[in-house]
Amino acid sequence: MPKSKTAIAEINLKDPQYYLNRELSWLEFNNRVLHEALDPRTPLLERLKFSAIFSSNLDEFFMVRVAGLKQQVKAGVTKLTPDGLTPSEQLEVLSDRLRPLVTRQDQHFEYELRNELNAQGIHLLNYVDLTQEQRNYLHQYFEEHIFPVLTPLAIDPSHPFPYISNLSLNLAVIVRDPDTDEELFARVKVPAGILTRFVLLPKELRQESSDKVSIWTGVPLEQIIAHNLESLFPGTIVQECHPFRVTRNADLSVEEDEADDLMLAIEQELRKRRVGKSAVRLEIQSSMPENVKDRLMQDLRLEDVDVYEVEGLLGLKDLMSFMSLPCPELKDPPWNPVIPAWISRAQEPRDRDEDSQEGEDIFTLIRASDRLLHHPYQSFNATVEEFISQAARDPKVLAIKMTLYRTSGDSPIVNALIAAAENGKQVAALVELKARFDEENNITWAKKLEQAGVHVVYGLVGLKTHTKIVLIVRQEGNKLRRYVHIGTGNYNYKTAKLYTDLGLLSCREELGADLTDLFNFLTGYSRQKAYRKLLVAPVNMRDRMVSLILREAEHCRKGKSGRIVAKMNALVDPKIIETLYEASQAGVKIDLIVRGICCLRPGVEGVSENIRIISIIGRFLEHSRIFYFNNDGEEEVYIGSADWMTRNLSRRVEAVTPIEDTQIAKELEEILGIMLSDKRQAWELQPDGSYIQLQPPDNGREQSSHVSLMEIALRSAGM
């Protein structure tokens, strides 16, 4: 029952007790990633992959989020988060929560995953356990392949402490001068990127197993170096050697208002990032003596709270390399995205009468009806790339405009844009240079596009352009028709195989007109304030989302039903959360599918007992955004690029489109229903901020949403 107005008035929905901490919520997300590495239902090499993802995620978390908090502390910032914590308090609680997770990952890999790998004939050995024959081979390998690229750096009054680069793996070496008996300190950098992290032994030296043929036997590179240090320090006695790894602040800080050339400014910042800024984390093995640890902490200007100790290997993100092993039985069953049945009829565009029935190009198929794309279940190459490639070749196409936030290093789409420009079409591309950790790649593409004659825009001052849109203008008879793609994911064929994303292909006139206005906003001086159909951030999206939520609440207050289902990557924005609380108080039933960060606290009596939140973690990264509003039976469904985060609604250019095709709306509702029924990959958020993995009923099917959606894709393609 809806709460009375009196009861509602007594509750302050801005009270910190009703909000979860953003950073702690992210750690809970990464904990769910780690659980996939721990879960015996996950194939063995996939478990290594999830452990690697956990580590890679943590690297970025420290480089950006922890680094940002440290900068706030240094600057004396005491502003409270919505949940009531200062930056220094956040750093303290993050450290307390994170240490058990790091220990759990370390011990699980060392004492469980390694044993399971051994049982499958995959032997990652420690150097101390090698036979003499194996050691002899690795010594020779060291002399020929490793020694020439190493640079030992002495550290003494005449040799100051060297700069330790970001995410580098290093050896702290203690040697003794036999003439003076003096202990000397040195650093050796493990040459990651030049040499493979895990060195493979030849077949004849692989570990023997009584019941399993050895598939792979290798040794960590840093251990090979550590056991052959005499070659680096001749005439001294090597006494100790301890690996350590450093993480630095790697966020870019570009003063856009003062930059005459944004590309040049970002290139300069990227050069700084390669070296890194201040250190924010030191990873060591627990066997490192206190005096060595103290020396590193002092020289890196770190404190005890910044040091993370493990028993085993550092930098477990390198475990991802094991996914290349030819062991299909130890991985998820392969998935090949299907070609939708409707597009299999599409042929190369040709000059022909528009009414001819001889073949159907992709534009003919879009004119017949709107088309929904769902990746990676459906082929990105056969849909999005084909849409742009046909446009580049089609003599009737006059102009192509699109946004590029993240794309692959060998992007067919960028090559298609270049071909279109060379074919004399008007081509405009907004390349977002500020896409974090993809800045360098985007600069490369921007230069290549410009050289080919593409009109390139680098984004807007103060805003990241995160929207995923394409506009194609085509001459058809005596009129121009606009075709659009509005999506939730990046134009990147590599991530399209791993991320779940949606896209709409349409030639609806109002959507084409809206994208025309939006591109004019992105490339020119347009100050468009109204759109016909699109929800555009930072223009009208926040207000429209709030009004859609409040509309459901108003239906409930009038004695009708209210229902919201929304899927996104993160829910952080306080205003949206407060509005959802108001809707819950009015009686609206709300289901949220939030993959990562969620600051809304569900199940709180009088505030959010009508809100249920799940997170789905599995073989694909959930990346699509879907918003469903019942609207008293006049259902409305939207998809687009924006999460319910303050940065998406206020500091980014985003686009969310309504779905006006009733069949597509039904398909999206089915996707939401499948995810809400998941009993394998779904976790439910509890009022205290923890998550509980949902379990299948006794003797019941696990109901993995990813498996269900793969089965639907196969059926829809007639397979």
C-alpha positions in Angstrom: 0.0 0.0 0.0 1.2 3.5 -0.7 2.4 5.5 2.3 0.3 8.3 3.6 1.4 11.8 2.8 2.0 12.4 6.5 4.3 9.4 6.8 6.2 10.3 3.6 6.7 13.9 4.8 8.4 12.7 7.9 11.1 10.9 5.9 14.0 12.9 4.6 14.9 11.1 1.3 18.3 13.0 1.2 19.3 11.4 4.5 22.8 9.6 4.1 21.4 6.4 5.6 19.4 5.8 2.4 22.4 5.9 0.1 25.2 3.3 -0.5 28.8 4.5 -1.0 29.7 4.6 -4.6 33.3 3.2 -4.2 32.2 0.4 -1.8 29.5 -0.5 -4.3 32.1 -0.8 -7.0 34.1 -3.2 -4.8 31.0 -5.3 -4.3 30.8 -5.4 -8.1 34.4 -6.6 -8.4 33.7 -9.1 -5.7 31.0 -10.6 -7.9 33.5 -10.8 -10.7 35.9 -12.6 -8.4 33.2 -15.0 -7.4 33.1 -16.2 -11.0 36.7 -17.2 -10.6 35.9 -19.1 -7.4 32.7 -20.8 -8.7 33.4 -24.4 -9.7 30.5 -24.2 -12.2 32.7 -21.8 -14.3 35.1 -23.7 -16.7 38.7 -23.7 -15.4 40.3 -21.3 -17.9 37.3 -19.0 -17.6 38.0 -18.9 -13.9 41.5 -17.7 -14.7 40.0 -15.1 -17.0 37.7 -13.7 -14.2 40.6 -13.6 -11.8 42.6 -11.6 -14.4 39.6 -9.3 -14.9 39.3 -8.8 -11.1 43.0 -7.6 -11.1 42.7 -5.4 -14.1 39.6 -3.8 -12.7 41.4 -3.1 -9.5 44.3 -1.5 -11.4 41.9 1.0 -13.0 40.1 1.5 -9.7 43.4 2.6 -8.0 44.6 4.6 -11.0 41.4 6.7 -11.1 39.1 6.4 -8.1 41.6 5.9 -5.3 43.9 8.4 -6.9 41.1 10.9 -7.0 40.3 10.5 -3.4 43.9 10.9 -2.5 44.0 14.2 -4.4 40.9 15.4 -2.6 42.5 14.6 0.8 45.7 16.4 -0.2 43.7 19.4 -1.3 41.8 19.5 2.0 38.4 18.6 0.5 35.9 17.6 3.2 32.7 17.6 1.2 30.5 14.6 2.1 29.3 12.0 -0.3 25.5 11.4 -0.4 26.1 8.5 2.1 27.9 10.9 4.5 31.6 10.1 4.1 34.6 12.4 3.6 37.4 11.5 1.1 39.7 10.3 4.0 37.0 8.2 5.5 36.3 6.6 2.2 40.0 5.6 1.8 39.9 4.0 5.2 36.8 1.9 4.6 37.9 1.0 1.1 41.2 -0.4 2.5 39.4 -2.4 5.1 37.0 -3.9 2.6 39.5 -4.5 -0.2 42.2 -6.4 1.7 40.1 -9.6 2.4 39.2 -9.7 -1.3 42.8 -9.5 -2.5 43.8 -12.2 0.0 40.9 -14.3 -1.1 42.0 -14.0 -4.8 45.6 -14.7 -4.0 45.0 -17.8 -1.9 42.4 -19.2 -4.2 44.8 -19.0 -7.1 47.8 -20.3 -5.2 46.1 -23.2 -3.5 43.2 -24.2 -5.7 43.4 -23.0 -9.3 47.1 -24.0 -9.6 46.2 -27.5 -8.4 43.3 -27.7 -10.8 45.5 -26.5 -13.7 48.1 -29.2 -12.8 45.4 -31.8 -12.9 44.6 -30.7 -16.5 48.2 -30.8 -17.6 48.8 -27.1 -17.3 51.8 -26.5 -15.0 52.7 -23.0 -13.9 55.8 -23.9 -11.8 57.8 -22.0 -9.3 61.5 -21.8 -10.1 62.5 -23.5 -6.8 60.5 -26.6 -7.9 62.3 -27.1 -11.2 64.6 -30.0 -12.0 68.3 -29.2 -12.7 67.7 -29.9 -16.4 64.9 -27.3 -16.5 67.0 -24.8 -14.6 69.9 -25.3 -17.1 67.5 -24.6 -20.0 66.1 -21.4 -18.3 69.6 -20.2 -17.5 70.5 -20.4 -21.1 67.2 -18.8 -22.1 68.0 -16.0 -19.6 71.4 -15.4 -21.1 70.2 -15.3 -24.6 66.7 -13.6 -24.4 66.4 -11.8 -21.0 69.8 -10.6 -19.9 70.4 -8.3 -22.8 67.3 -6.2 -22.2 67.6 -5.8 -18.4 68.9 -2.6 -16.8 69.9 -2.9 -13.1 69.7 0.4 -11.4 71.9 1.0 -8.3 70.3 3.1 -5.5 72.8 5.0 -3.4 73.8 8.6 -2.7 75.2 9.0 -6.2 72.2 7.1 -7.8 68.9 8.5 -6.5 65.8 6.3 -6.3 64.7 5.6 -9.9 61.2 6.5 -11.2 59.1 3.4 -11.0 56.6 3.4 -13.9 52.9 2.7 -13.6 51.8 -0.9 -13.2 55.4 -2.1 -13.6 56.6 -5.3 -12.0 60.0 -4.9 -10.4 62.6 -6.7 -8.3 64.1 -5.0 -5.2 67.6 -6.5 -4.9 70.0 -6.5 -1.9 73.6 -7.3 -2.8 76.7 -7.2 -0.6 80.1 -5.9 -1.6 82.6 -8.6 -0.5 85.4 -6.1 -0.2 83.6 -3.6 2.2 80.8 -5.9 3.5 78.4 -3.1 2.7 74.8 -3.9 1.7 73.7 -2.2 -1.5 70.2 -1.7 -2.8 69.2 -2.0 -6.5 66.1 -2.2 -8.7 65.6 -4.4 -11.7 62.5 -3.8 -13.9 60.8 -6.9 -15.3 60.5 -6.1 -19.0 56.8 -6.6 -19.5 55.5 -6.1 -23.0 58.8 -7.0 -24.5 58.8 -10.6 -23.1 56.0 -12.8 -22.2 55.1 -12.9 -18.4 55.1 -16.7 -18.3 58.0 -18.5 -20.1 57.1 -21.8 -21.8 59.4 -24.7 -21.4 60.1 -26.9 -24.5 58.1 -30.0 -24.9 60.8 -32.4 -23.8 61.1 -30.5 -20.5 57.5 -30.2 -19.7 56.2 -31.5 -16.4 55.3 -35.2 -16.5 52.0 -36.4 -15.2 50.9 -40.0 -14.6 47.4 -39.6 -16.0 47.4 -36.4 -18.1 49.5 -35.3 -21.0 51.3 -32.0 -20.3 49.7 -29.3 -22.4 51.8 -26.4 -21.1 54.6 -26.0 -18.6 56.1 -22.6 -17.8 57.7 -20.4 -15.2 57.0 -16.7 -14.2 59.5 -14.4 -15.9 60.3 -12.5 -12.7 61.4 -15.8 -11.0 63.8 -16.6 -13.9 65.4 -13.2 -13.5 65.5 -13.5 -9.7 67.4 -16.8 -9.9 70.0 -15.5 -12.4 70.9 -12.1 -10.9 74.6 -13.0 -10.5 75.0 -12.1 -14.2 73.6 -8.6 -13.5 75.8 -8.0 -10.4 79.1 -9.7 -11.0 81.6 -9.3 -8.2 78.9 -9.0 -5.6 76.9 -11.4 -3.5 73.2 -11.4 -4.1 71.5 -11.7 -0.7 67.9 -11.0 -1.3 65.4 -10.4 -4.1 61.8 -9.3 -3.7 59.2 -8.5 -6.3 57.0 -5.4 -6.1 54.5 -3.6 -8.2 53.5 0.0 -8.3 50.3 1.7 -9.3 50.1 5.4 -10.0 47.5 8.1 -10.6 46.8 7.8 -14.4 43.8 10.1 -14.8 44.2 12.9 -17.4 43.8 16.5 -16.3 43.4 18.7 -19.3 42.3 22.3 -18.9 40.1 22.4 -22.0 39.2 26.0 -21.7 42.9 27.0 -21.8 43.9 24.5 -24.5 44.3 26.0 -28.0 44.6 22.5 -29.5 42.7 19.8 -27.6 44.5 17.0 -29.4 47.9 18.5 -28.6 47.0 19.0 -25.0 45.8 15.4 -24.6 48.9 14.0 -26.3 51.1 15.9 -23.8 49.1 14.5 -20.9 49.4 11.0 -22.4 53.2 11.3 -22.3 52.9 12.1 -18.6 50.6 9.1 -18.0 53.1 6.7 -19.6 55.4 7.6 -16.7 52.6 8.2 -14.3 51.9 10.7 -11.5 52.1 10.1 -7.8 52.1 6.5 -6.6 48.8 5.3 -5.0 49.5 1.6 -4.3 52.4 -0.7 -3.6 52.0 -4.5 -4.1 54.5 -6.8 -2.4 54.9 -10.4 -1.4 54.3 -11.0 2.3 57.9 -12.4 2.6 59.4 -9.0 1.9 61.4 -7.8 5.0 60.2 -4.7 6.9 63.4 -2.8 6.1 62.9 -3.3 2.3 59.2 -2.4 2.5 60.0 0.7 4.5 62.6 1.8 2.0 60.1 1.4 -0.9 57.4 3.2 1.0 59.7 6.1 1.9 60.9 6.5 -1.7 57.4 6.2 -3.2 55.9 8.4 -0.5 53.4 5.9 0.5 52.0 4.8 3.9 51.0 1.4 5.3 47.4 1.8 4.2 48.7 1.9 0.6 50.6 -1.4 0.8 48.9 -4.7 -0.3 50.7 -8.0 0.6 50.1 -11.4 -1.1 51.7 -14.8 -0.7 51.8 -15.6 -4.4 52.3 -13.9 -7.7 51.8 -10.2 -8.3 49.9 -8.8 -11.2 47.4 -11.6 -11.8 45.8 -9.8 -14.8 48.5 -11.6 -16.8 46.5 -14.8 -16.3 44.4 -13.7 -19.2 47.1 -15.1 -21.5 46.1 -18.7 -20.6 42.9 -18.2 -22.5 44.9 -18.7 -25.7 45.6 -22.3 -24.8 44.0 -24.9 -27.2 41.7 -26.4 -24.5 38.1 -25.9 -25.6 36.9 -28.3 -22.9 38.2 -25.8 -20.2 36.3 -22.8 -21.7 32.8 -21.7 -22.3 31.2 -23.4 -25.3 32.1 -21.2 -28.3 29.5 -18.7 -29.5 29.3 -17.4 -33.0 26.9 -14.4 -33.3 24.1 -15.2 -35.7 23.0 -13.2 -38.7 19.4 -12.0 -38.2 17.0 -13.6 -40.7 15.8 -10.3 -42.0 19.3 -9.1 -43.0 20.3 -12.3 -44.7 18.3 -11.1 -47.7 20.3 -7.9 -48.0 22.5 -7.6 -51.1 25.0 -5.2 -52.4 23.3 -1.9 -53.3 22.9 -1.3 -57.0 21.4 1.3 -59.2 17.9 0.1 -59.7 14.3 1.2 -59.5 13.3 1.6 -55.8 10.2 -0.5 -56.4 12.1 -3.4 -57.9 11.8 -6.7 -56.0 15.2 -7.8 -57.3 17.1 -8.2 -54.1 16.9 -6.0 -51.0 19.7 -3.8 -49.7 19.8 -2.9 -46.0 18.1 0.4 -46.6 15.1 -1.3 -48.2 14.8 -3.6 -45.2 15.0 -0.6 -42.8 12.3 1.2 -44.8 10.1 -1.9 -44.3 10.3 -1.6 -40.5 12.5 -0.6 -37.6 15.1 -3.2 -36.8 16.5 -4.1 -33.4 20.0 -5.4 -33.0 21.2 -7.4 -30.0 24.9 -8.0 -29.7 26.8 -10.3 -29.2 23.9 -12.6 -29.9 23.6 -11.1 -33.3 26.5 -10.3 -35.6 27.9 -6.8 -35.3 29.8 -7.3 -38.5 26.7 -8.3 -40.5 24.5 -5.5 -39.1 26.2 -2.3 -37.9 29.3 -2.6 -39.9 27.3 -3.6 -43.0 25.0 -0.7 -42.5 27.9 1.7 -42.6 29.9 -0.2 -45.3 26.9 -0.2 -47.7 26.4 3.5 -47.0 30.1 4.1 -47.9 29.6 2.3 -51.3 26.1 3.3 -52.2 26.1 6.0 -54.8 22.7 7.3 -53.5 24.2 8.1 -50.0 25.3 11.7 -49.8 26.4 12.0 -46.2 27.5 9.9 -43.2 27.8 11.3 -39.7 28.7 9.3 -36.6 30.2 9.4 -33.1 33.3 7.3 -32.1 33.9 6.9 -28.4 35.9 3.7 -28.3 36.8 1.7 -31.4 39.2 -1.1 -32.2 42.7 -0.6 -33.4 41.9 -2.1 -36.9 38.4 -0.7 -37.2 36.4 -1.7 -40.3 34.0 1.1 -39.6 36.8 3.8 -39.6 38.0 2.3 -42.9 34.5 2.5 -44.3 34.3 6.2 -43.3 37.6 6.8 -45.1 36.3 5.0 -48.2 33.1 7.1 -48.1 35.1 10.3 -48.0 37.3 9.1 -50.9 34.0 8.3 -52.8 33.1 12.0 -52.5 30.5 11.7 -49.7 30.2 14.2 -46.9 31.6 12.4 -43.9 31.7 13.8 -40.4 33.0 11.9 -37.3 33.0 13.1 -33.7 36.0 11.3 -32.2 36.0 11.7 -28.4 39.6 12.2 -27.4 38.7 12.1 -23.7 37.5 8.5 -23.7 39.5 7.2 -20.7 42.4 4.9 -21.6 41.4 5.0 -25.3 42.7 8.6 -25.9 45.9 7.5 -27.7 44.0 5.1 -30.0 41.4 7.8 -30.8 44.0 10.4 -31.6 45.5 8.0 -34.1 42.2 7.4 -35.8 41.3 11.1 -35.7 44.5 11.9 -37.6 43.9 9.2 -40.2 40.3 10.3 -40.8 41.4 13.9 -41.2 44.1 12.9 -43.7 41.4 11.2 -45.8 39.2 14.3 -45.9 36.7 13.4 -43.1 35.4 16.3 -41.1 36.6 15.4 -37.6 35.4 17.0 -34.4 37.1 16.3 -31.1 34.1 16.7 -28.7 32.8 19.6 -26.7 34.5 21.6 -24.1 33.4 20.4 -20.6 31.5 17.4 -22.0 32.4 13.9 -23.1 30.5 12.7 -26.1 29.4 9.3 -25.1 26.4 8.8 -27.3 26.4 6.0 -29.9 24.8 7.4 -33.1 25.0 7.2 -36.9 23.1 9.4 -39.4 23.1 8.5 -43.1 21.5 10.8 -45.7 20.4 9.1 -48.9 18.9 10.5 -52.1 15.8 8.5 -53.0 14.0 9.7 -56.0 13.2 13.4 -55.6 13.6 13.4 -51.8 16.3 12.9 -49.1 15.7 10.1 -46.6 17.6 9.9 -43.3 18.6 6.5 -41.8 19.8 6.2 -38.2 21.5 3.8 -35.8 21.1 4.6 -32.2 22.9 2.2 -29.9 24.0 1.4 -26.3 27.5 0.3 -27.2 30.7 1.4 -28.9 31.4 1.0 -32.6 34.0 -1.7 -31.8 33.7 -5.1 -33.4 36.0 -6.7 -30.8 34.1 -5.6 -27.7 30.8 -6.3 -29.6 31.7 -10.0 -29.2 32.0 -9.6 -25.4 29.6 -6.8 -24.4 25.8 -7.1 -24.5 24.5 -4.1 -26.4 21.4 -3.0 -28.3 20.9 -0.9 -31.4 18.0 0.5 -33.3 18.1 0.9 -37.1 15.3 3.2 -38.3 14.3 5.7 -41.0 11.6 7.4 -38.9 11.5 11.1 -40.0 11.5 12.5 -36.5 14.5 10.5 -35.3 16.4 11.6 -38.4 15.5 15.2 -37.7 16.6 14.8 -34.1 20.0 13.3 -35.0 20.5 16.1 -37.6 19.9 18.6 -34.8 22.2 16.7 -32.4 25.0 16.5 -34.9 24.7 20.2 -35.5 25.0 20.7 -31.7 28.1 18.5 -31.7 29.9 20.0 -34.7 28.7 23.6 -34.8 27.3 26.3 -32.6 23.8 25.0 -32.3 22.2 25.4 -28.9 19.4 23.0 -29.5 17.1 22.9 -26.4 14.3 20.7 -27.6 14.1 17.4 -29.5 11.1 15.7 -31.0 11.7 12.2 -29.8 15.2 11.8 -28.3 16.2 12.2 -24.7 19.5 14.0 -25.0 21.9 14.8 -22.1 22.7 17.3 -20.9 19.7 19.0 -22.5 16.5 17.3 -21.6 17.3 13.7 -20.5 17.4 14.2 -16.7 14.1 16.1 -16.6 12.4 13.6 -18.9 13.6 10.6 -16.9 12.4 12.2 -13.6 9.1 13.0 -15.2 8.7 9.4 -16.5 9.3 8.1 -13.0 7.0 10.5 -11.4 4.3 9.7 -13.9 4.2 6.1 -12.6 3.9 7.4 -9.1 1.0 9.6 -10.1 -0.8 6.6 -11.6 -0.5 4.8 -8.3 -1.8 7.8 -6.4 -4.9 7.7 -8.6 -5.5 4.1 -7.7 -3.9 2.7 -10.9 -0.9 0.4 -11.1 2.7 1.7 -11.6 5.6 -0.3 -12.9 9.2 0.5 -13.9 11.9 -1.9 -15.1 15.3 -0.4 -16.0 18.6 -2.0 -17.0 21.9 -0.1 -16.8 25.5 -0.3 -15.9 25.4 2.0 -12.8 22.9 3.9 -10.7 24.5 6.8 -8.8 22.7 10.1 -9.4 21.1 11.3 -6.1 18.2 13.1 -7.8 17.2 10.0 -9.8 17.5 7.8 -6.6 15.4 10.2 -4.6 12.7 10.2 -7.3 12.7 6.4 -7.4 12.2 6.5 -3.6 9.2 8.8 -4.1 7.8 6.4 -6.7 8.3 3.4 -4.3 6.5 5.3 -1.5 3.6 5.8 -3.9 3.4 2.1 -4.6 5.2 1.8 -7.9 6.8 -1.7 -8.4 10.3 -1.1 -9.5 12.8 -3.7 -10.8 16.3 -2.5 -11.6 19.0 -4.5 -13.3 22.2 -2.7 -12.5 25.5 -4.5 -13.4 27.9 -2.4 -11.4 27.7 0.5 -9.0 24.4 1.0 -7.3 24.0 3.7 -4.6 20.2 3.1 -4.1 19.5 1.1 -0.9 16.5 -1.3 -1.7 14.1 -2.9 0.8 14.1 0.0 3.4 10.7 0.2 5.0 8.8 3.3 4.2 11.3 4.2 1.5 12.2 1.5 -0.9 10.4 -1.7 -0.1 8.9 -1.7 -3.6 12.3 -1.7 -5.2 14.2 -4.8 -6.2 17.7 -4.7 -7.7 19.7 -7.4 -9.3 23.1 -7.6 -11.0 24.0 -10.1 -13.7 27.6 -11.2 -14.0 28.6 -13.9 -16.6 30.4 -14.7 -19.8 29.3 -11.4 -21.4 29.6 -8.0 -19.9 26.2 -6.5 -19.5 26.4 -3.1 -21.2 22.9 -2.4 -22.7 20.5 0.2 -21.2 16.8 -0.4 -21.4 14.1 1.7 -19.6 10.5 0.4 -19.4 7.5 2.4 -18.0 4.1 0.8 -17.8 2.2 4.2 -18.1 -1.2 2.7 -17.1 -1.0 0.2 -20.0 0.3 2.7 -22.6 3.8 1.2 -22.3 6.9 3.1 -23.2 10.3 1.5 -23.8 13.6 3.3 -24.4 17.2 2.3 -25.2 20.3 4.4 -25.3 23.8 5.2 -24.1 23.2 6.7 -20.7 23.3 5.2 -17.2 21.6 6.9 -14.3 24.8 8.6 -13.2 25.4 12.3 -12.6 28.2 12.3 -15.2 25.9 10.8 -17.9 23.0 13.1 -17.2 24.9 16.3 -16.6 28.5 16.1 -18.0 28.2 13.9 -21.1 26.4 14.0 -24.4 24.1 11.0 -24.5 21.1 9.9 -26.5 18.2 7.7 -25.5 15.5 6.8 -28.1 11.9 5.7 -27.6 11.0 2.4 -29.2 7.8 3.0 -31.3 7.7 -0.3 -33.0 5.4 -2.5 -30.9 7.1 -5.8 -31.9 10.5 -4.4 -30.9 9.1 -3.1 -27.6 7.9 -6.7 -26.9 11.3 -8.1 -27.7 12.9 -5.7 -25.2 10.3 -6.5 -22.5 11.1 -10.2 -23.1 14.9 -9.5 -22.6 14.1 -7.8 -19.3 11.9 -10.7 -18.2 14.6 -13.2 -19.0 17.1 -11.3 -16.9 14.7 -10.9 -14.0 14.2 -14.7 -14.0 17.9 -15.5 -14.0 18.9 -18.1 -11.4 22.5 -18.6 -12.4 24.2 -15.2 -13.0 21.9 -12.9 -11.0 22.8 -11.4 -7.6 20.2 -9.5 -5.5 21.2 -6.3 -3.7 20.4 -6.4 0.0 19.5 -3.3 2.2 23.0 -3.4 3.8 24.8 -3.1 0.4 25.8 -6.8 0.1 24.7 -9.1 -2.6 23.2 -12.6 -2.5 23.5 -14.8 -5.6 20.1 -16.2 -6.6 19.9 -20.0 -6.7 17.8 -22.2 -8.9 15.0 -24.2 -7.2 15.8 -27.7 -6.1 16.3 -29.9 -9.2 15.4 -26.8 -11.3 17.1 -25.3 -14.3 19.7 -22.6 -13.5 18.1 -20.2 -16.1 21.2 -18.4 -17.2 20.0 -15.3 -19.1 23.0 -15.4 -21.4 22.3 -19.0 -22.4 18.6 -18.3 -22.8 19.3 -15.3 -25.1 21.7 -17.4 -27.2 19.0 -20.0 -27.6 16.5 -17.3 -28.7 19.0 -15.9 -31.2 19.6 -19.3 -32.8 15.9 -19.9 -33.1 15.3 -16.4 -34.6 18.0 -17.1 -37.2 16.3 -20.4 -38.1 19.2 -22.5 -36.7 
